[in-house]
Amino acid sequence: MSKVLLALTSAALIALAGCATQQAAEPAKPTLSAEAKAALAAAEAAVKEANAKFALWTTADDALKAAQAAAEKGDSETVIKQSKRAQEQVKLGIAQLNYPLLKIGD
């Protein structure tokens, strides 16, 4: 009888020990630098302005989407790089509005 009691007690301790494991804490999500946040906000505003003027290039929109995706991952360097690229493309798109119209023939 004592062997059965010992076996049951051992089984219970093993079962309880298996439940005592702690779950690993999720790693903290990296945060964006202040410069990256400012660059992203400026790029979003520039793209919005270009879209309102019907001067938004797809390359500017793609760069903004890449910057936003990098922001979700917490990659400040990529956010800054893609935000600057989006702003440059927006400037070119808006400047293109002032180009003279091309007339073919008389």
ZANU-979071 format. One record per atom (N, C-alpha, C): residue in one letter; atom name; x, z, y. Coordinates in nm, 2 decimals. Atoms other than C-alpha are relative to their C-alpha. Example, Ala and Ser with C-alpha at 12.3 -4.5 7.8 and 13.67 -1.06 7.14 Angstrom:
2
a_N_0.09_0.00_-0.12
a_CA_1.23_0.78_-0.45
a_C_0.09_0.00_0.12
s_N_-0.09_0.00_-0.11
s_CA_1.37_0.71_-0.11
s_C_-0.08_0.08_0.11
***
This chain:
106
m_N_0.08_0.00_-0.12
m_CA_0.00_0.00_0.00
m_C_0.09_0.00_0.13
s_N_-0.09_0.00_-0.12
s_CA_0.28_0.08_0.24
s_C_0.07_-0.13_0.03
k_N_-0.06_0.13_-0.01
k_CA_0.43_-0.26_0.17
k_C_-0.09_-0.10_0.07
v_N_0.11_0.08_-0.06
v_CA_0.10_-0.43_0.27
v_C_-0.01_0.04_0.15
l_N_0.01_-0.04_-0.14
l_CA_0.08_-0.22_0.59
l_C_0.12_-0.04_0.08
l_N_-0.12_0.04_-0.06
l_CA_0.44_-0.30_0.67
l_C_-0.01_-0.15_0.03
a_N_0.01_0.14_-0.02
a_CA_0.38_-0.67_0.62
a_C_-0.10_-0.04_0.11
l_N_0.10_0.03_-0.11
l_CA_0.06_-0.67_0.84
l_C_0.05_0.04_0.13
t_N_-0.06_-0.05_-0.13
t_CA_0.24_-0.47_1.11
t_C_0.10_-0.10_0.05
s_N_-0.10_0.10_-0.03
s_CA_0.53_-0.72_1.10
s_C_-0.06_-0.13_0.05
a_N_0.06_0.13_-0.04
a_CA_0.30_-1.02_1.12
a_C_-0.07_0.02_0.14
a_N_0.06_-0.02_-0.13
a_CA_0.11_-0.87_1.41
a_C_0.10_0.01_0.12
l_N_-0.10_0.00_-0.10
l_CA_0.43_-0.80_1.60
l_C_0.06_-0.14_0.03
i_N_-0.05_0.14_-0.02
i_CA_0.56_-1.15_1.55
i_C_-0.10_-0.08_0.08
a_N_0.10_0.07_-0.08
a_CA_0.23_-1.29_1.67
a_C_-0.01_0.04_0.14
l_N_0.00_-0.04_-0.14
l_CA_0.23_-1.08_1.98
l_C_0.13_-0.04_0.07
a_N_-0.12_0.04_-0.06
a_CA_0.59_-1.16_2.05
a_C_0.00_-0.15_0.04
g_N_0.02_0.14_-0.04
g_CA_0.50_-1.53_2.05
g_C_-0.08_-0.02_0.12
c_N_0.09_0.01_-0.12
c_CA_0.24_-1.47_2.32
c_C_0.07_0.05_0.12
a_N_-0.06_-0.07_-0.11
a_CA_0.48_-1.28_2.54
a_C_0.10_-0.09_0.08
t_N_-0.09_0.09_-0.07
t_CA_0.68_-1.59_2.65
t_C_-0.06_-0.03_0.14
q_N_0.04_0.03_-0.14
q_CA_0.67_-1.65_3.03
q_C_0.00_-0.15_0.02
q_N_0.00_0.14_-0.03
q_CA_0.58_-1.99_3.16
q_C_0.10_-0.02_0.12
a_N_-0.10_0.03_-0.11
a_CA_0.85_-2.15_3.38
a_C_-0.08_-0.03_0.12
a_N_0.06_0.03_-0.13
a_CA_0.76_-2.15_3.74
a_C_0.03_-0.15_0.04
e_N_-0.02_0.14_-0.05
e_CA_0.72_-2.50_3.89
e_C_0.10_0.00_0.11
p_N_-0.10_0.00_-0.11
p_CA_1.01_-2.60_4.11
p_C_-0.07_-0.03_0.13
a_N_0.06_0.02_-0.14
a_CA_0.94_-2.59_4.48
a_C_0.01_-0.15_0.04
k_N_0.00_0.14_-0.05
k_CA_0.85_-2.93_4.63
k_C_0.09_-0.01_0.12
p_N_-0.09_0.02_-0.11
p_CA_1.12_-3.05_4.86
p_C_-0.07_-0.03_0.13
t_N_0.07_0.02_-0.12
t_CA_1.02_-3.05_5.22
t_C_0.07_-0.10_0.09
l_N_-0.06_0.10_-0.09
l_CA_1.08_-3.32_5.48
l_C_0.06_0.07_0.12
s_N_-0.06_-0.05_-0.12
s_CA_1.31_-3.26_5.77
s_C_-0.09_-0.04_0.12
a_N_0.08_0.02_-0.12
a_CA_1.17_-3.25_6.12
a_C_0.02_-0.14_0.05
e_N_-0.03_0.13_-0.04
e_CA_1.34_-3.58_6.20
e_C_-0.08_-0.10_-0.08
a_N_0.08_0.09_0.09
a_CA_1.17_-3.75_5.90
a_C_-0.15_0.01_0.03
k_N_0.14_-0.01_-0.03
k_CA_0.83_-3.61_5.99
k_C_-0.03_-0.08_0.13
a_N_0.02_0.07_-0.13
a_CA_0.87_-3.74_6.35
a_C_0.01_-0.15_-0.02
a_N_-0.02_0.14_0.02
a_CA_0.99_-4.08_6.23
a_C_-0.12_-0.06_-0.07
l_N_0.12_0.04_0.07
l_CA_0.69_-4.11_5.99
l_C_-0.12_-0.01_0.09
a_N_0.11_0.00_-0.10
a_CA_0.45_-4.02_6.26
a_C_0.01_-0.11_0.10
a_N_-0.02_0.11_-0.10
a_CA_0.60_-4.27_6.50
a_C_-0.03_-0.14_-0.07
a_N_0.02_0.13_0.07
a_CA_0.59_-4.55_6.23
a_C_-0.15_-0.02_-0.02
e_N_0.15_0.01_0.02
e_CA_0.22_-4.47_6.15
e_C_-0.07_-0.04_0.13
a_N_0.06_0.03_-0.13
a_CA_0.13_-4.49_6.52
a_C_0.03_-0.15_0.03
a_N_-0.04_0.14_-0.03
a_CA_0.33_-4.82_6.56
a_C_-0.08_-0.10_-0.08
v_N_0.07_0.09_0.09
v_CA_0.16_-4.98_6.26
v_C_-0.15_0.00_0.04
k_N_0.14_0.00_-0.04
k_CA_-0.18_-4.87_6.38
k_C_-0.02_-0.08_0.13
e_N_0.01_0.09_-0.12
e_CA_-0.11_-5.03_6.72
e_C_0.01_-0.14_-0.03
a_N_-0.02_0.14_0.03
a_CA_0.01_-5.35_6.57
a_C_-0.12_-0.05_-0.07
n_N_0.12_0.04_0.07
n_CA_-0.29_-5.36_6.34
n_C_-0.12_-0.03_0.10
a_N_0.10_0.02_-0.10
a_CA_-0.52_-5.32_6.64
a_C_0.02_-0.13_0.08
k_N_-0.03_0.12_-0.08
k_CA_-0.35_-5.61_6.82
k_C_0.00_-0.13_-0.09
f_N_-0.01_0.11_0.10
f_CA_-0.37_-5.83_6.50
f_C_0.14_-0.06_-0.01
a_N_-0.14_0.04_0.00
a_CA_0.01_-5.84_6.50
a_C_0.08_0.07_-0.11
l_N_-0.06_-0.08_0.10
l_CA_0.08_-5.64_6.19
l_C_0.06_-0.09_-0.11
w_N_-0.06_0.07_0.11
w_CA_0.33_-5.80_5.95
w_C_-0.01_0.07_-0.13
t_N_0.01_-0.07_0.13
t_CA_0.31_-5.73_5.58
t_C_0.13_0.08_-0.03
t_N_-0.12_-0.08_0.03
t_CA_0.67_-5.62_5.58
t_C_0.00_0.13_0.07
a_N_0.02_-0.13_-0.06
a_CA_0.59_-5.35_5.83
a_C_-0.09_0.09_-0.07
d_N_0.09_-0.08_0.07
d_CA_0.30_-5.23_5.63
d_C_0.06_0.04_-0.13
d_N_-0.07_-0.04_0.12
d_CA_0.51_-5.23_5.31
d_C_0.10_0.11_0.03
a_N_-0.10_-0.10_-0.03
a_CA_0.78_-5.03_5.48
a_C_-0.06_0.13_0.03
l_N_0.07_-0.12_-0.03
l_CA_0.53_-4.78_5.60
l_C_-0.05_0.07_-0.13
k_N_0.04_-0.06_0.13
k_CA_0.39_-4.74_5.25
k_C_0.11_0.06_-0.08
a_N_-0.12_-0.06_0.07
a_CA_0.74_-4.69_5.11
a_C_0.04_0.13_0.06
a_N_-0.03_-0.13_-0.06
a_CA_0.80_-4.42_5.37
a_C_-0.10_0.11_-0.03
q_N_0.10_-0.10_0.04
q_CA_0.48_-4.25_5.28
q_C_0.02_0.05_-0.14
a_N_-0.03_-0.03_0.14
a_CA_0.57_-4.26_4.91
a_C_0.12_0.09_0.00
a_N_-0.12_-0.09_0.00
a_CA_0.91_-4.11_4.99
a_C_-0.03_0.14_0.06
a_N_0.04_-0.13_-0.06
a_CA_0.74_-3.84_5.20
a_C_-0.06_0.09_-0.11
e_N_0.06_-0.07_0.11
e_CA_0.54_-3.74_4.90
e_C_0.10_0.06_-0.10
k_N_-0.11_-0.05_0.09
k_CA_0.86_-3.70_4.70
k_C_0.09_0.10_0.07
g_N_-0.09_-0.09_-0.07
g_CA_1.03_-3.51_4.98
g_C_0.14_-0.06_0.03
d_N_-0.12_0.07_-0.02
d_CA_1.30_-3.77_5.03
d_C_0.01_-0.04_0.15
s_N_-0.01_0.02_-0.15
s_CA_1.38_-3.74_5.41
s_C_0.08_-0.12_0.03
e_N_-0.09_0.11_-0.04
e_CA_1.66_-4.00_5.41
e_C_-0.08_-0.13_-0.01
t_N_0.08_0.12_0.02
t_CA_1.43_-4.27_5.27
t_C_-0.11_-0.01_0.10
v_N_0.10_0.00_-0.10
v_CA_1.15_-4.17_5.50
v_C_0.05_-0.05_0.13
i_N_-0.06_0.05_-0.13
i_CA_1.37_-4.22_5.80
i_C_0.03_-0.14_0.00
k_N_-0.04_0.14_0.01
k_CA_1.51_-4.55_5.68
k_C_-0.12_-0.09_0.00
q_N_0.12_0.09_0.01
q_CA_1.17_-4.70_5.59
q_C_-0.09_0.01_0.13
s_N_0.08_-0.02_-0.13
s_CA_1.00_-4.56_5.91
s_C_0.07_-0.09_0.11
k_N_-0.07_0.08_-0.10
k_CA_1.27_-4.73_6.13
k_C_-0.03_-0.15_-0.03
r_N_0.02_0.14_0.04
r_CA_1.23_-5.05_5.93
r_C_-0.15_-0.04_0.04
a_N_0.14_0.03_-0.04
a_CA_0.85_-5.04_5.99
a_C_-0.01_-0.02_0.15
q_N_0.01_0.01_-0.15
q_CA_0.89_-4.98_6.36
q_C_0.07_-0.13_0.05
e_N_-0.07_0.12_-0.04
e_CA_1.14_-5.27_6.39
e_C_-0.09_-0.12_-0.03
q_N_0.08_0.11_0.04
q_CA_0.90_-5.50_6.21
q_C_-0.13_-0.01_0.09
v_N_0.11_0.00_-0.09
v_CA_0.61_-5.39_6.43
v_C_0.04_-0.06_0.14
k_N_-0.04_0.05_-0.13
k_CA_0.81_-5.46_6.75
k_C_0.01_-0.16_-0.01
l_N_-0.01_0.14_0.01
l_CA_0.89_-5.81_6.62
l_C_-0.14_-0.07_-0.01
g_N_0.14_0.06_0.01
g_CA_0.52_-5.87_6.53
g_C_-0.07_0.00_0.13
i_N_0.06_-0.01_-0.13
i_CA_0.40_-5.76_6.87
i_C_0.07_-0.10_0.10
a_N_-0.07_0.10_-0.08
a_CA_0.67_-5.97_7.04
a_C_-0.04_-0.14_-0.03
q_N_0.05_0.13_0.04
q_CA_0.55_-6.27_6.85
q_C_-0.12_-0.04_0.07
l_N_0.13_0.03_-0.07
l_CA_0.22_-6.25_7.03
l_C_0.03_-0.08_0.13
n_N_-0.04_0.06_-0.13
n_CA_0.41_-6.36_7.35
n_C_0.07_-0.14_-0.02
y_N_-0.07_0.13_0.02
y_CA_0.57_-6.67_7.19
y_C_-0.09_-0.11_0.04
p_N_0.08_0.11_-0.05
p_CA_0.45_-7.00_7.33
p_C_-0.07_-0.07_-0.13
l_N_0.06_0.07_0.11
l_CA_0.20_-7.19_7.12
l_C_0.07_-0.13_-0.03
l_N_-0.07_0.12_0.04
l_CA_0.34_-7.48_6.93
l_C_-0.11_-0.11_0.00
k_N_0.10_0.11_0.00
k_CA_0.15_-7.80_7.01
k_C_0.06_-0.12_-0.07
i_N_-0.05_0.11_0.07
i_CA_0.19_-8.09_6.78
i_C_-0.08_-0.12_0.06
g_N_0.06_0.12_-0.06
g_CA_0.12_-8.43_6.95
g_C_-0.04_0.03_0.14
d_N_0.05_-0.02_-0.13
d_CA_-0.04_-8.48_7.28
d_C_-0.13_0.07_0.01
***
